[in-house]
Amino acid sequence: MGPDSAPGPAVPWQKVLWERQPFPDNYVDQRFLEELRRNEGIRQYRYWAVVKEAVLVGQQLSCVAIFIALWLYMEQGLLSAEALLWNSLLSALLGYGLYQALRSQVESGEPRTRLADLQSAAIFLSFTFGFSPVLKTLTESVSTDTVYAMSAVMLLAHLVSFPYAQPSPPGSLSLNAALFASVCLASRLPGALHTFAMLSCALQVFALWPCLLQRIRENAPNHFAGVCVGVCVGGVGGLGSQWPGGAVLLALALGCVTLLCPLLLVRLQRHKDNIHGPWDEAEIREDLGHFLH
């Protein structure tokens, strides 16, 4: 067809790449936006439902505050190692009994026996007690300011890396960071027995308590929020008895995390505007697992 030829009939545009068409490469017709979809699959949040989930973050922050308050009491000689050990033992027994009472009937896998739990506890306590004199002198060559700075960084890393969606079992990075901070702080206490008591308390706060809290969350959801609020109150009260300014900062942080941030999430949700259409990348929905065998 030459340049002077009469134009042929109109050729409809097709969304294909393998066929030459008399249209520019960036051409689209009026049907292009017919497949436009807005906010597809957007989850609508309710304020109090978000607050109930956010209170888990607040209680973990309060757990750190409770641990620091206990360390301050021991460091100042207001709490003896024997008293902390007996209270830790009593709380561990009560927590273990509650954990067993809340056992679900539909749990998968082979349940651990009480003998296995007792063996694990005995091994940990034996090794911790045996290495307490070593841990007491572990940071003697490090300045106190450096120890405090490392402890603060590790506790912050614990809070950041904590698996809030599924806290049982606690994540390895989160747990190791908390135990590292516990060793650093315990090494600044007066004696080896104080170090042993502080590390035993750290195990309960950072390793065992998240497991019990997750069990309460799954099998007693009506009491979950109340338990978390109780931990938050205990954290503010315990820290306030030693550091009133820190208690005020903790209360502000808890209010921001549990009340203000959920409100911002719900308010900003109405401004979300995600668009989907024919320009999206193709998604393969077919199960391709049989090609991997």
Number of C-alpha atoms within 10 A of each C-alpha: 7 5 6 6 7 8 8 7 6 7 9 9 12 12 11 8 8 6 7 9 13 10 12 7 9 5 10 13 10 6 8 13 12 9 11 12 12 13 11 10 7 11 8 9 13 12 16 13 10 17 18 18 16 19 23 26 21 23 23 23 22 28 22 21 24 21 20 18 21 19 22 19 16 21 17 12 12 11 15 15 21 12 11 18 18 12 13 20 15 12 14 16 12 11 18 17 11 14 18 12 11 15 14 12 6 6 8 7 6 6 8 8 8 11 9 10 11 10 11 12 11 12 11 13 16 12 11 18 19 13 14 23 16 14 21 23 14 15 18 12 7 10 9 14 9 12 19 15 13 17 21 15 15 23 23 18 18 27 19 13 16 23 18 18 10 12 18 17 15 21 17 14 15 21 23 18 23 28 20 17 24 25 22 25 25 29 25 21 20 15 15 21 19 25 29 26 24 25 24 20 24 24 17 17 18 24 22 18 23 22 19 20 19 20 22 20 16 14 14 13 12 11 11 21 20 13 17 21 17 13 21 25 15 17 26 24 19 21 25 18 13 16 14 14 11 15 19 14 12 21 20 11 16 21 14 14 19 21 18 13 16 22 18 11 14 15 13 10 14 9 8 11 11 11 12 15 13 13 10 8 8 7 6 7 6 6 7 9 7 6 6 5 5
